[in-house]
Amino acid sequence: MQVVVIGGGPAGLMAAIEAGKENDVLVLEKEETYGKKLKITGKGRCNITSSLPISEFISNIPGNGTFLYSAFKNFTNEDMIKFLKEEGVEVKEERGNRIFPASDKSDDVLQALLRKCKKEQVILKTNKKVIEILSKDDTVIGLKVEDTITKKQEIINSKKIILATGGKSYSATGSTGDGYILAKKLGHTIVKIMPSLVPLECYEKNLCRQTQGLSLKNVKIEFVKQGIKKPIYEDFGEMVFTHFRCVRANYFKWFCSFTKSI
Ligand SMILES: Cc1cc2nc3c(=O)[nH]c(=O)nc-3n(C[C@H](O)[C@H](O)[C@H](O)COP(=O)(O)OP(=O)(O)OC[C@H]3O[C@@H](n4cnc5c(N)ncnc54)[C@H](O)[C@@H]3O)c2cc1C
């Protein structure tokens, strides 16, 4: 096989479509279906992209967003919208420049990716877990794959492998962090991974009880550290309060004030 893609999430399927224009491509997905995580994005609606210009897009990325410039130069948010339209998925824009499928169904995005894969004659296989990337003399030569049902193992020869195994959150969707292990075994350096989008837990019991179930839109959040005048972080968006409470006292030292609810 000329190119093998490990992982049938949005990154793997998109990579397969692109590679499929000039190569024979095989996608190996360890779950029984593709894009499990994609299906739960945006509460099942999939916030596909933003309509903001690329420069603003990048300035909204936490950390060092500038490294994404070269990727966005080749494929922009507008290209993504065009790609979906060509595959029959209409989109709509909502508050905050957010783009969603007009149908409000994340599955439409997944089906568009799968349709395009088929058009490019990409071979798609589920229940195939890659357990090792094989190399010889510092060159990739193939993969060891296990069938998750029969447990049978096989070797697939390929000199070009695209690792698209996702991160390590929501492991029930298949993103269990295999890619870090596979890459490390090949000699790559893996930076310490950490969560990016997390809930805030607070230790005030009554606040949780009184607010649980409350869902707010257009909320500005500010993190203020006692003794420092300027907020150390601020953001704007949606907020939902749940019953979670942190049992470790003093764990959550910051306090937040919801200053502007429009
Ligand atoms: C609750 C939630 C809501 C989100 N909402 C949005 C949103 O609205 N908009 C947005 O842009 N992003 C959203 N995201 C983020 C988005 O889901 C991810 O950025 C995206 O899914 C990453 O795509 P990926 O293809 O890199 O990885 P994944 O989607 O994680 O796909 C990786 C695939 O690789 C497979 N795999 C892993 N290991 C192996 C192996 N060893 N062998 C074979 N296959 C393997 C997995 O089973 C999985 O199918 C959300 C995430 C979550 C958790």
The ligand as an SDF file (V2000), in Angstrom:
LIG
                    3D

 53 58  0  0  0  0  0  0  0  0999 V2000
  -17.0010   17.0930   23.6240 C   0  0  0  0  0  0  0  0  0  0  0  0
  -16.1600   17.6480   22.4950 C   0  0  0  0  0  0  0  0  0  0  0  0
  -16.6870   18.6450   21.6790 C   0  0  0  0  0  0  0  0  0  0  0  0
  -15.9190   19.1770   20.6570 C   0  0  0  0  0  0  0  0  0  0  0  0
  -16.4640   20.1290   19.8450 N   0  0  0  0  0  0  0  0  0  0  0  0
  -15.7670   20.6100   18.7940 C   0  0  0  0  0  0  0  0  0  0  0  0
  -16.3650   21.5160   17.8700 C   0  0  0  0  0  0  0  0  0  0  0  0
  -17.5530   21.8500   17.9590 O   0  0  0  0  0  0  0  0  0  0  0  0
  -15.5780   21.9800   16.8490 N   0  0  0  0  0  0  0  0  0  0  0  0
  -14.2690   21.5540   16.6820 C   0  0  0  0  0  0  0  0  0  0  0  0
  -13.6130   21.9970   15.7230 O   0  0  0  0  0  0  0  0  0  0  0  0
  -13.7030   20.6660   17.5290 N   0  0  0  0  0  0  0  0  0  0  0  0
  -14.4230   20.1760   18.5590 C   0  0  0  0  0  0  0  0  0  0  0  0
  -13.8470   19.2640   19.3940 N   0  0  0  0  0  0  0  0  0  0  0  0
  -12.4650   18.8170   19.1100 C   0  0  0  0  0  0  0  0  0  0  0  0
  -12.4790   17.7860   17.9650 C   0  0  0  0  0  0  0  0  0  0  0  0
  -13.3430   16.7350   18.2940 O   0  0  0  0  0  0  0  0  0  0  0  0
  -11.0760   17.2330   17.7450 C   0  0  0  0  0  0  0  0  0  0  0  0
  -10.1900   18.3080   17.5350 O   0  0  0  0  0  0  0  0  0  0  0  0
  -11.0500   16.3170   16.5210 C   0  0  0  0  0  0  0  0  0  0  0  0
  -11.9020   15.2200   16.6980 O   0  0  0  0  0  0  0  0  0  0  0  0
   -9.6140   15.8370   16.2830 C   0  0  0  0  0  0  0  0  0  0  0  0
   -9.6320   15.0480   15.1410 O   0  0  0  0  0  0  0  0  0  0  0  0
   -8.5470   13.9260   14.9120 P   0  0  0  0  0  0  0  0  0  0  0  0
   -8.8990   13.2270   13.6530 O   0  0  0  0  0  0  0  0  0  0  0  0
   -7.1920   14.5260   15.0420 O   0  0  0  0  0  0  0  0  0  0  0  0
   -8.6790   12.9370   16.1640 O   0  0  0  0  0  0  0  0  0  0  0  0
   -9.9010   12.0340   16.6360 P   0  0  0  0  0  0  0  0  0  0  0  0
  -11.1990   12.6410   16.2590 O   0  0  0  0  0  0  0  0  0  0  0  0
   -9.6320   11.7280   18.0540 O   0  0  0  0  0  0  0  0  0  0  0  0
   -9.7270   10.7230   15.7520 O   0  0  0  0  0  0  0  0  0  0  0  0
   -8.6430    9.8360   15.9510 C   0  0  0  0  0  0  0  0  0  0  0  0
   -9.0830    8.4600   15.4880 C   0  0  0  0  0  0  0  0  0  0  0  0
   -7.9670    7.5920   15.5490 O   0  0  0  0  0  0  0  0  0  0  0  0
   -8.3950    6.3220   16.0030 C   0  0  0  0  0  0  0  0  0  0  0  0
   -7.2500    5.6230   16.5940 N   0  0  0  0  0  0  0  0  0  0  0  0
   -6.5770    5.9370   17.7190 C   0  0  0  0  0  0  0  0  0  0  0  0
   -5.5750    5.0630   17.9300 N   0  0  0  0  0  0  0  0  0  0  0  0
   -5.6210    4.1720   16.9060 C   0  0  0  0  0  0  0  0  0  0  0  0
   -4.8380    3.0270   16.5600 C   0  0  0  0  0  0  0  0  0  0  0  0
   -3.8240    2.6050   17.3340 N   0  0  0  0  0  0  0  0  0  0  0  0
   -5.1550    2.3330   15.4470 N   0  0  0  0  0  0  0  0  0  0  0  0
   -6.1970    2.7310   14.6460 C   0  0  0  0  0  0  0  0  0  0  0  0
   -6.9670    3.8010   14.9320 N   0  0  0  0  0  0  0  0  0  0  0  0
   -6.6720    4.5200   16.0470 C   0  0  0  0  0  0  0  0  0  0  0  0
   -9.4740    6.6610   17.0310 C   0  0  0  0  0  0  0  0  0  0  0  0
  -10.3320    5.5810   17.2810 O   0  0  0  0  0  0  0  0  0  0  0  0
  -10.1610    7.8670   16.3860 C   0  0  0  0  0  0  0  0  0  0  0  0
  -11.2770    7.4840   15.6000 O   0  0  0  0  0  0  0  0  0  0  0  0
  -14.5910   18.7060   20.4360 C   0  0  0  0  0  0  0  0  0  0  0  0
  -14.0780   17.6900   21.2390 C   0  0  0  0  0  0  0  0  0  0  0  0
  -14.8360   17.1620   22.2570 C   0  0  0  0  0  0  0  0  0  0  0  0
  -14.2640   16.0600   23.1130 C   0  0  0  0  0  0  0  0  0  0  0  0
  1  2  1  0
  2  3  1  0
  2 52  2  0
  3  4  2  0
  4  5  1  0
  4 50  1  0
  5  6  2  0
  6  7  1  0
  6 13  1  0
  7  8  2  0
  7  9  1  0
  9 10  1  0
 10 11  2  0
 10 12  1  0
 12 13  2  0
 13 14  1  0
 14 15  1  0
 14 50  1  0
 15 16  1  0
 16 17  1  0
 16 18  1  0
 18 19  1  0
 18 20  1  0
 20 21  1  0
 20 22  1  0
 22 23  1  0
 23 24  1  0
 24 25  2  0
 24 26  1  0
 24 27  1  0
 27 28  1  0
 28 29  2  0
 28 30  1  0
 28 31  1  0
 31 32  1  0
 32 33  1  0
 33 34  1  0
 33 48  1  0
 34 35  1  0
 35 36  1  0
 35 46  1  0
 36 37  1  0
 36 45  1  0
 37 38  2  0
 38 39  1  0
 39 40  1  0
 39 45  2  0
 40 41  1  0
 40 42  2  0
 42 43  1  0
 43 44  2  0
 44 45  1  0
 46 47  1  0
 46 48  1  0
 48 49  1  0
 50 51  2  0
 51 52  1  0
 52 53  1  0
M  END
$$$$
